[in-house]
């Protein structure tokens, strides 16, 4: 109940007050939380140390991760204010034509991003630009919070596919259906939530990376299209769509999955290295065990 009340206060506050003021308040709350969430702070520090290849991670860098996540929530709360008319004013677009080209085959497109920047807003941008968007989304333990998140996505035209570890068959069928409708299937590809991924090097350490994007691509013929929505230093947004990753010809299925997943890792690593304080993982990335869903 407490989390739901906090979300409601944040939601109405972000609708009533200017965005800059909301950002300022959110950053102060993030500072307060980061000083008290010792485990989260240590996890963020360890993740940054791996990405930056240094043990000298400053307090400001750690605090910046919490602040960026707080601003991410402000933007999510303000989805009601997003329209097809103002989205181009709020976000600079780079390479969106690649997504259009990917859909011309009629087989859909697999949009892969990371827990970076504002992945919720990325889906909203595509939907408001007129793309059909279906995204795999994790359910929250609190039903009211979960309904709130579903409503926010629905308001901007993003169709959520709930991720349920107990109904993988239904999840698989819903994902295939989205691609068969020539829609974009949005996936976050930097964390393996089902323990079925490939073990690959990621910032010098081995970790399991989801094989789902490559497996779906091989099954349907839909290309993988990496895309990231990043907050720039001046506070503006840039939505960048990378070149599609397609199924390699003439190689066995498992080898093709590995090659395509390695390409996904390469592009995700490049963006995370460039924007390390916008990588929102509050559990040590290379540690096994239950994943913290924020």
C-alpha positions in Angstrom: 0.0 0.0 0.0 2.9 2.4 0.8 4.5 2.0 -2.6 1.2 2.6 -4.3 0.6 5.8 -2.3 4.1 7.0 -3.2 3.4 6.3 -6.9 0.1 8.2 -6.7 1.7 11.2 -5.0 4.5 11.2 -7.6 2.0 10.8 -10.5 -0.2 13.7 -9.5 2.7 15.9 -8.5 4.3 15.4 -12.0 1.0 16.3 -13.7 0.4 19.4 -11.6 3.9 21.0 -11.6 6.4 21.9 -14.3 8.8 19.2 -15.5 11.9 21.0 -14.3 10.5 21.4 -10.8 9.6 17.7 -10.8 13.1 16.8 -11.8 14.6 18.9 -9.0 12.3 17.3 -6.3 12.9 13.8 -7.7 16.7 14.3 -7.5 16.5 15.5 -3.9 14.4 12.4 -3.0 16.9 10.2 -4.9 19.8 11.8 -2.9 18.0 11.0 0.3 17.3 7.4 -0.7 20.8 6.8 -2.0 22.4 7.7 1.3 20.2 5.2 3.1 20.0 2.3 0.6 23.4 0.8 1.4 22.9 -2.4 -0.5 21.6 -0.6 -3.6 24.5 1.9 -3.4 27.1 -0.9 -3.2 25.6 -2.7 -6.1 25.6 0.4 -8.2 29.2 1.1 -7.3 30.3 -2.4 -8.3 28.4 -2.2 -11.6 30.0 1.2 -12.4 33.5 -0.1 -11.4 33.1 -2.9 -14.0 31.8 -0.6 -16.8 34.4 2.1 -16.1 37.2 -0.4 -15.5 38.3 1.4 -12.3 37.9 0.9 -8.5 37.8 4.7 -8.1 34.0 5.2 -8.5 33.0 8.6 -7.0 30.0 9.3 -4.8 28.8 11.7 -7.4 28.7 8.9 -10.0 26.8 6.6 -7.8 24.4 9.4 -6.8 23.9 10.2 -10.5 22.5 6.7 -11.2 19.8 7.2 -8.5 19.1 10.7 -9.9 18.7 9.5 -13.4 16.4 6.7 -12.3 14.3 9.3 -10.4 14.0 11.5 -13.5 13.1 8.3 -15.5 10.1 7.9 -13.1 9.1 11.5 -13.6 8.9 11.0 -17.3 6.9 7.8 -16.9 4.4 9.6 -14.6 4.0 12.3 -17.2 3.0 10.0 -20.0 -0.5 11.5 -19.9 1.0 14.7 -21.3 2.7 13.0 -24.3 1.1 13.4 -27.7 2.0 12.6 -31.3 2.3 16.3 -31.9 4.8 17.2 -29.1 6.9 14.0 -29.1 9.2 15.3 -31.9 9.7 18.5 -29.9 10.7 16.6 -26.8 12.9 13.9 -28.4 15.5 14.1 -31.1 15.2 11.1 -33.5 18.1 9.4 -35.1 17.7 6.3 -37.4 14.0 5.7 -36.9 13.8 5.0 -40.6 15.6 1.8 -39.9 12.6 0.6 -37.8 10.4 1.4 -40.8 12.6 -0.5 -43.1 12.6 -3.5 -40.8 8.8 -3.7 -40.8 8.5 -3.6 -44.6 9.1 -7.4 -44.8 5.9 -7.9 -42.9 7.5 -10.2 -40.3 7.7 -7.6 -37.5 10.8 -6.3 -35.7 12.4 -7.2 -32.4 13.3 -4.0 -30.7 16.2 -4.7 -28.2 17.3 -2.2 -25.6 18.8 -2.3 -22.1 17.9 -1.0 -18.7 19.4 2.3 -19.9 18.2 5.8 -20.4 14.4 5.7 -20.5 13.3 2.4 -22.1 9.7 3.0 -21.2 9.7 6.3 -23.0 11.4 4.6 -26.0 8.3 2.4 -26.4 6.0 5.4 -26.0 7.9 7.4 -28.6 7.6 4.5 -31.2 3.9 4.1 -30.4 3.1 7.8 -30.7 5.0 7.9 -34.0 2.5 5.3 -35.3 4.4 2.1 -34.8 2.5 -0.9 -33.4 4.4 -1.7 -30.1 4.1 -4.8 -27.9 6.6 -5.0 -25.0 7.5 -7.7 -22.6 6.9 -6.2 -19.1 7.4 -7.6 -15.6 4.5 -7.6 -13.2 4.8 -5.9 -9.8 4.0 -7.8 -6.7 1.5 -5.1 -5.6 -1.6 -5.4 -7.9 -2.4 -1.7 -7.6 1.1 -0.7 -8.6 0.9 -3.2 -11.5 -2.4 -1.8 -12.7 -0.9 1.7 -12.5 2.0 0.8 -14.7 -0.3 -1.0 -17.2 -2.5 2.1 -17.5 0.5 4.4 -18.1 1.7 2.2 -21.0 -1.8 1.8 -22.5 -2.2 5.6 -22.5 0.6 6.0 -25.0 -0.4 3.0 -27.1 2.1 0.4 -25.8 0.6 -3.1 -25.5 2.2 -4.9 -22.6 2.9 -8.6 -22.6 3.1 -9.7 -18.9 6.1 -11.8 -18.1 5.1 -14.8 -16.0 7.6 -17.4 -15.3 4.8 -19.9 -14.7 3.3 -19.4 -18.1 6.2 -19.3 -20.5 4.1 -21.0 -23.3 1.6 -18.1 -23.2 4.4 -15.6 -23.2 6.0 -17.2 -26.2 2.7 -17.4 -28.1 1.8 -13.7 -27.3 5.3 -12.7 -28.6 5.0 -14.7 -31.8 1.5 -13.2 -32.3 2.8 -9.7 -32.1 5.5 -10.4 -34.7 2.9 -12.1 -36.9 0.9 -8.9 -36.8 4.0 -7.0 -38.1 4.4 -5.2 -34.8 7.5 -4.3 -32.9 8.3 -6.7 -30.0 10.1 -4.7 -27.4 12.6 -6.6 -25.2 15.2 -5.6 -22.6 18.2 -7.6 -23.5 20.8 -7.0 -20.8 19.4 -9.3 -18.1 18.5 -13.0 -18.2 15.4 -13.4 -16.0 14.7 -17.0 -16.7 18.2 -18.5 -16.3 18.1 -19.9 -19.9 20.6 -17.4 -21.4 24.0 -17.8 -23.0 27.1 -17.3 -20.9 29.0 -14.5 -22.6 31.7 -11.9 -21.6 30.2 -8.6 -20.6 32.6 -5.9 -19.4 35.3 -8.5 -18.8 33.1 -10.8 -16.8 30.9 -13.8 -17.8 27.2 -13.4 -17.4 24.1 -15.0 -18.8 22.5 -12.9 -21.6 19.0 -13.7 -22.9 18.9 -15.8 -26.1 15.3 -14.9 -26.7 15.8 -12.1 -29.2 18.0 -14.3 -31.5 15.7 -17.3 -31.1 12.6 -15.2 -32.0 14.5 -13.8 -35.0 15.4 -17.2 -36.3 11.9 -18.5 -35.7 10.1 -15.7 -37.5 12.6 -13.9 -39.7 12.1 -10.7 -37.9 15.3 -8.6 -37.6 16.6 -7.5 -34.3 16.7 -3.7 -34.1 18.7 -2.3 -31.2 17.3 1.1 -30.0 18.1 3.3 -27.0 16.5 6.5 -25.7 19.2 8.5 -23.8 19.1 11.7 -21.7 21.7 14.1 -23.0 23.8 16.4 -20.9 21.6 19.4 -21.7 18.5 17.5 -20.4 17.1 16.7 -23.8 16.5 13.3 -25.2 17.9 11.4 -28.2 16.3 8.2 -29.5 18.8 6.3 -31.5 18.0 3.3 -33.7 20.9 1.1 -34.7 21.4 -1.1 -37.8 19.3 -4.3 -37.7 20.9 -7.6 -36.7 19.8 -10.3 -39.1 20.1 -14.1 -39.1 23.4 -15.3 -40.5 23.1 -17.7 -43.4 24.6 -21.1 -43.6 25.4 -21.7 -40.0 23.7 -24.1 -37.4 20.9 -22.7 -35.3 22.8 -22.6 -32.0 25.8 -20.9 -33.7 23.5 -18.3 -35.2 21.9 -17.6 -31.8 25.3 -17.1 -30.3 26.5 -14.8 -33.1 23.4 -12.7 -32.9 23.5 -12.5 -29.1 27.1 -11.4 -29.2 26.2 -8.6 -31.6 23.5 -7.5 -29.2 26.0 -7.5 -26.3 28.4 -5.4 -28.4 25.9 -2.7 -29.1 24.5 -2.7 -25.5 28.0 -2.5 -24.1 28.8 0.4 -26.3 25.9 2.4 -25.1 26.3 1.5 -21.4 30.0 2.4 -21.5 29.0 5.8 -23.0 26.2 6.5 -20.5 27.2 4.4 -17.4 25.2 6.5 -14.9 22.0 5.9 -16.9 22.2 2.1 -16.4 19.6 1.2 -13.9 20.5 -2.0 -12.1 20.3 -1.8 -8.3 21.6 -5.4 -7.9 25.1 -6.3 -8.8 24.8 -7.3 -12.5 27.1 -10.3 -12.3 25.6 -11.8 -9.1 23.3 -14.7 -9.4 20.0 -14.9 -7.6 16.6 -13.2 -7.7 16.5 -10.0 -9.7 15.3 -6.7 -8.2 12.5 -5.2 -10.2 12.0 -1.5 -9.7 
